Amino acid sequence: MHTSFKSLLLAAISIGFFHGAVARDIPQNLKTFYNNVKAAGTCKNILKGGLADTDDGPKTFSYCGDHLNDLGVIYIQGKNGQLAGMDIDCDGNQKTPASANDGRCGPSDDTQSTTAFEDTIISYNAGIKELNPYVHPYVVFGNDNEDHKSGFVSFNPQDYGVKPLSVMAVVCGNKLIYGIWGDTNGADGTRSLIGESSLSLATACFGTSMNGDNGHETADVLYVAFTGSKAVPGRSGAKWNAQSYAEFEASITALGDQLVQGL
């Protein structure tokens, strides 16, 4: 079998796209936090339960507030030590910059051109009008059910102090990745879901096998959202018009390190 020129080109784009993205070791305090959450087995202060990790999975996952008061964080937790998997979100602007698009969002059959906080991004006047799933490592966090569909739940992290486009910490693939809260889950499919990120974040976690139709199924990913304005990079605290994942993630690293030090 001969490898096509297109396949080679896409591979080269993908390598170039993530060039400079260095796996970040998990600091000891975050390792301890991760292990303690798993050891707890289940959440005691459930802010919202009845969520599932997969379309046909049990509704045993929740947004957990066990450390909302002492550490100012919310995270996702299941039962028996489960955390969350990582489905792939390709919503947003996939076209600009064109150099970032390696085609891996193509298999997705559930893609929208907008994300949840488009108005805020536009208000920044920072060179973009929408997040790009190939560039911005955003986390899908919170659940919308505006139509009050039966069998679905609604949870807005803002009710507990998490701000739109704030920095989040994601422990995945035995490494730490910084992302932003950039989208929310809709009332689609058969149940309310948790555990989803942009393609760029998933690739940083688990490599280029991730695509619009292939995520990480094991519920071992910890998503940590930080409350308060201290977690918001704002217009000037992140390079919103970055040309690559590595360039954007580097721009929020200092803030991410500061937030994680508080755990």
N, C-alpha and C positions, 0 to 999 in steps of 0.2 A: 504494500500500500504506500502510495506517495503522499506526503504531507502537503496540503495545498498552501499556496502563497498566502491566502487569506488567514488560514489557521496560524501560520508562522507570524503574520503581522499582528493578529490579535494577541498572541502570546507575548510578543515583544512589547506591545502597548501595555499589557497587564504588568509585565516586569518593570517597565519604566514608570508606570503609575505608582507602584508601591516601592520603588527604589528609595532608600533612605528611611523607610518605615522600620524602626528597630523594635524588636519585642522587648517590652519593659518588664523587668522582674517585679513580682508582687512583693511590696514591702512587708516586713514581718507583722506590723500591726494589722494590716489588711488580711494577711493570711490567717491570723488569729481570729479576726472578725468572721471571715468566710467559714473557718472550721467550727466556730461557735454556733453560727447560724445553722449549719448542717447538723451539728450535734443536738441542737434543740429539737430537731425533728419536725416541728410544726410551729406556726405563729400563734402567739397568745393574744396579742392586740391586733386583731384582724380589722383593717380599715375597710376592706371590701373583699368578700369571698365569692365563691360560686363561679370561678373562672377555670378555664382549661388550657392545657399546653398544646393540644392538638385538636383537630376538627372532630375526632371521634374519641377523645380522651375524657377521663373523669373530671368533674368540676371541683377539683380539690386544691386549687391554687388560689392565692390571695395576695393582695397588697398588704404588706406587713408594717405595723407601726411599733414593733417592740422596742425600737431605739429612736423613736420620733422625739421623745422628750429629752433624753440624755445626750444623744448624738446629732439630732436633727436630720435623720435620714429615713427614707422609705425604701423598701426593697420587695422583691417578689419571692414568695416561698410557697412550696407545696407541702406535702405530707411525707413522713418517713425520710427526712433529710433531702428531699428533692428541692431544687431551686427552679430553674426554667431552661428551656431549650432556646434555640435561636432560629426563628423563621426569617425569611428575607423580604425586605420591603424595598421596592424599586420606585416608589412614588417620588414626585418632584421633577426637576428639569434634568433630563438625561442628555440634552443636546450641547450644553455649554459648561465647560470647554469640551469640544469634540474630541480632543486628545485623551480625555479620561475615559471615554466610552469604549470598553473592550467587547461589548456585545453580550455580556453575561446576564443582563437583565432581560434579554430577549425571550427566554422561556416563560417569564411571568405572565399569567393571564388575568392578573388583578392589579393593574397599575393605573394610578391617577397622576395627573400633571401637577398637582398641588399637594402640599403638606399642611399640617394643622396651623402653623404660625406664619403663614405667608405675609400677612399684614405687618407683623413685627419686623420681619426681614426687610420688607420694602421700606419701612420707616427708618431703618438703619442707614439707608442710602450708601451702602458699602460696596456697590459694584455688582450685586446680584439681586434678583427678585424672587428667587426660590432656591431651596436646597437641592443639591445634586446627589443622588444615592451613590455615585461613583467617587465622590469627593468628600462629602460631609458624613462623618460617622455618627449618624443620629440613631437614637433609641426610640422605639414606639412604646409609649408608656401612658397609661390611662385608657379608659374605655368610654366611648360615646354610645348612647342609646336614646337619641333625641325623640325617636318615634315610639318609645316604650314598648319595643317588641318583646313578646313573651319569651322567656327562657334566656334573656340577655340582661346584663347588669350595666350600670353606669358608675364610673369612678373618675373624678377630676382631681389630679394631684395638686392643683392650685388651691383646692379647699384646705389643704394641709401645709401650704407654704412653698411648694415647689413652683419655680418660675419658668415660663416658657423660654426655650433656648438656653437653659442653664446647663452647666457641665455635669455629666454623670460619670461614674466609674463602673467599668464592666470587667469582671474577672472571668476569663474564658480561655480555654486552651492552655492553662497553666501560665497565663500572663495577664497583665493589667493593660487595658485600653481605655483611653478617655474619649467620651463622646458627648453629645448634647441631646437634651430632650427636644426632639424635632417633630414628632407625629404622635397620633393617638390611634387606637384600634376602633374600628367601626363595628356596627352590629350586623356582620356578614356571616354567611355560613349557617351553622347550626347552634353555635354557642359563643359566648364571649371568650376571647383568647388573650393570652399574655405571651411574652417571650418573642420579640421581633426587633430587628435592627436593619439599618440600611446595608446594602451590599458591601460598601467600603469597610464598615465596621466588622461585618462577618468575615470578610477576607483577611483583615488584620488578625482576627482570632484564629481562623481555621484554614486559611489558604484559598487558592484560586479554584478549588473544587466547588466552592460556594457559587450559586447562581440563582436566577429568579425562580427556579423550581427545585432548588436543593439547598436546604439549610442544615443546621446541627440539631439532631433530635434528642440527644441525651440531656436530661434536666439537671445540668451541673453548672449553669451559667448564673453568676450573681450580678444583678443590675441594681446599682445603688444611686438613688436620687437624693440630692442635697437640698434642704429647705433654705429659703432666705435669698436676699439679693446678692449676698457674698458669692453665690455660685454662678452668677450671670456675667459672662464676659462683656456683653453689650456690643455696641458698634465697634469700639476701638480695641477690645480685648481679645478679638479673634480675627483671623484673616479670612473673612467670609468669601472673598473673591479668589481664594486659593485655586491653583490649577491642578492640585493633586491631593489625595488623602494625606500623604506624608506632610505636605506643607500646611494643611489645615490643622491636623492633629498636633503638630509641633507648636502651633500658635496658642493652643489651650493647655499645653502641658504644665506650665508653671502654676496656673490656677488649679488644675487637677491635683497636682502634688500637694498644694496647700490644703485643699479640701480633704484629701485622703489622710494627711497627717493628723487631722482632728478625730479620726476614728479610734 
